[in-house]
């Protein structure tokens, strides 16, 4: 069977900094009781400081963590942990789309003998169904400053129907959940989605033409009648909590798929991992 691989490296975290239900800006308080409305932009591990931007947009500045109140320092630590998931430079997401051809189903139609003396038969192909198994392999690498405690991956694979070259307003969604667990600094984990089946249905069509003398000329061609194909995948990565709510990062494949207007579907199928099984669903590598 023929196998094919389509490789795509996802650098962009769609919805970077998205925390469901939580504001981007907050009130920070220093050790002297002074307050400021600002948001964190970046953390500097070497200097143990953060780059903050004031809500009024007047300036950005670096501030040492020791300048902030205890509650703010706790929030900052949560933000740093969340940013490991949301930042595309910290958590790298690599997607491979893999497909494998399945055996085609072919139906034949037999017609009368061409000549009684020879006894030969003409065989005309009436229809053919080609199918492929398609799945995605996911590889997540932690290139950040610290370990990531827990990662959950949800995904929706969108299939669409095509008939006679016309995209129909119908299709299906296959979804699942992968509990990836923790991801150590400078390590990666690889996992994969479940398989979906795509198909192409063809029919053999015959054409007869007559010239000016009445002579007939016949030909045939294979016409694609319908097709079920993968439109793309929407991956939702959930990380640690920030102010009581989990941070969420959305990644799409192929590039630009997020512009097609698909809705997120609730996941219903769960794929379990097995840490102790090297050949299991999820495995660790340096």
N, C-alpha and C positions, 0 to 999 in steps of 0.2 A: 504493500500500500504506500502511496506517495504521501510524504509529510512535508508541511511547509511551516515556516516560522516568520512572523512579522514582529520586528523589535521596535520598541518605542521607549525612550527614557523620559520620564515625567519630572521636570524640574519645578514646575509651577504648582504652588499650593493654592488652589482656587479658594477662596474664602479664608485667606490667611488672617489670623487674629479673630476669627469668628467664634464667639462664645454665646451659645443660645441663651437668650434672656438676660445677658449681662451687658452693662454699658462699657464702652471703650475707655472713657475718661473716668477718673475717680478723684476724690479729695485725699491728698497726701499731707501728712503732718510730720514736721521735724521734731527733734528732741526738745526744742524750745517752745513748742506749741504753735508755731506758725503753720499755715495751711496754704495749699495751692491746688488748683484743678489742673490735672495733667494726665498723660498716658505714657506708658513705657514703650520705647521703640527698640531698644537693644540692651543686651547685658554684656559687660566686659568681664570675663572670668579672671583675667590676669590682675586687673585693678580692683576687682570686686566692686564694681560700680555699674550704674544704669544710665542710659541716655533717655531723658524724659522730654516731652513736648508739652508746653502749656496749652490749655484749651483755647486761650485767646490768640494763639498762634504767634505770639511775640518773639519767642526764642526757643531754642533747644539747648540743653546743657547736660553735662555729666554730673552725677551726684553719687557719692559713696553710700553704700548701704547703711553704714553706721550713722548717717545723718537722720535716718527715718525712725519713726516710732516703732515699737515692738509689733503692733498689729500690721503696720505697713510692711515691715520686714517679712512677716509671715506671708502677706499677699505677694510680695516680690518673689519669694521662693516658689510660691505656687505658679506665678507667671513664668518664671524661668523653666520650670518643669513642663508647663503647657507649651511654651515656645519651642521646646525640643521636638514636639509633634507638628506644630503649625509652620515652623520655619522650613522652607524648601532646601536650605543649605544644611540643616541639621538632620532632617529625616528625608533621605533620598528614596524615591519610589520608582522602581524599574518594572515595566510591564512587557511581557512577551505574549503575543497572541499566537496560539498554536492550533493547527488543524491537521486532521488525518482523513484521507479519503476512505469511505466505506465502499463495499461492493455495490455496483450499480444493479438495479432491477430493470430488466428488459423484457418486454412482451413482444411476441412476433405474430404476424398474420400470414398464413399460408394461402396461396392462390392456386388455381388449376395448373396442370402440367403445361409446360410450354409446347411440347410436342409429344404425341403418343408414341412415336417411334423411338424417341430418345429417352422418354420417361423422366426427364429432368424437371425440377420444380423451381419455381421462383419463390424466394422468401423476402417478404417486405417487413422492415422494422416498423412497428406501429407506435411504440412509446418507450421512453427511457427515464428512469428516476435516478439521479445522482445525489448522493448524500455525503456530508462531512460531519465529523465530530470536532467541535471547536471548544477550546477552553483557554483561560488566561493564566499564565504563571506570574506571580507577584514576588518581587524581591525588595525588601525594605532594609536599608542600612542606616545605622545610627552614627552620624558623623558629628554629633553635637558634643557638648562639654561634659555630659554626665549620662548615666544610665536612664533609660526610660522604663518606668515601673510596669505599665500595663498598656497594651494596645489591642483594640478590637477593630476588626475590619468587617464592614458590611458592603455588599455589592448588589447591583442590579444589572443584568445582561439583557439588552433590548433586542428583540427579533422583530422584523417587519415582513409583511407579505407584499409580493410584487406579482402582478398579473399582466402578461402581454406588454411588458415595458412600462406599465402604469403602477405607481406606488399607491397601494391601497391604504385606506385609513383603518388598518387593523394590524395586530401583531400580538406579541406576548412578552412577558418579563419573567426571567428566571433569577431568583435572588437567593442569597445565603449569608451566613455569618461565620467568620473565622475568629476565634479567640486566640490571638497571636501571643499574648502574654508579655513579659518583660523583654527588653532589648538592650543588651549591654553596650557601652560606649565602644565604638570602632568595630562592632559586630554587625552581622546581617542575618536575617531570617528569610527563608524562601517558602512559599506556599502556593497553592493554586485553587482556582475555582472549580466547580463542577462542570461537566460537559453539557453542551447544548448541541442539538442536531439541526444543521441547515440542509436545504434541499433545492434541487432544480429539476423541474419536470419538462420533458421534451416530447413532441409528437413528430412523426415522419409525415410530411405532406407531399402530395404529388401534383405536378402541374403538366398539363398537355397543351401543346400549341400546334396550330395547323398553318402550313404555308399556302401560297396561292394555288398550288396544285392539289391541295387537300391532304398532303402528306402530314402525318402526325409525328410530333417530336415530344417525348416525355422526359421529365426530369423530376427530381425530388430534393427536398431539403429538410433539415431538422430544425423545427421551430420551438423556441422556449415558450412554454405556456404559462408557467408560474414559477415563483422562486420564494423561498424563505431564507433570509440572510440576517446576519448579525449587524445591527446598526452601530453598536458601541457598548461600552461598559461605564457605569458610574460607580466609583468606589468612595465609600465614606469611612474615614479613619477617625476613631474616637480615642482620645487620650485622657490624661488626668483631669481632675476637676479644678476649676478656677472660680472662687467665690461660690462653691457649692454646685456648680454646673459643669458637666464635661465639655471639654473643647472638641470641636469637630472640624475636620479638614476634608474637603471634597476634591477628588481627582477624577479626571475624565480621560477616556481613550476612545477614538483617536482625538487628536488635537482639534478643537473647535466643536466637539460633540455637545458641550454644555449649551451651545447656542441653538440647538435643535428644538428646545422647548419641552423636553420630556419631564414627567413628574416622577419624584422619588416614590418607590413602592415599598411598603412594609416588608421586611424580610420574614420568611416563613421556614426556611430550611437551614439547619445548623450543621456545620462541619466541625467535628471535634479534632483537637490536636493531641498528640501523644509525645511528650517530651522524652520518654525513655526509648522510643523506637526510632532508630536511625532512618529507617525507610518509611517513617510515618508521614503524616500529612504536613507537619511543620518541622523544619530542622534548622539547627544553628550552624553557622560557619564564621570563621574569622576572616 
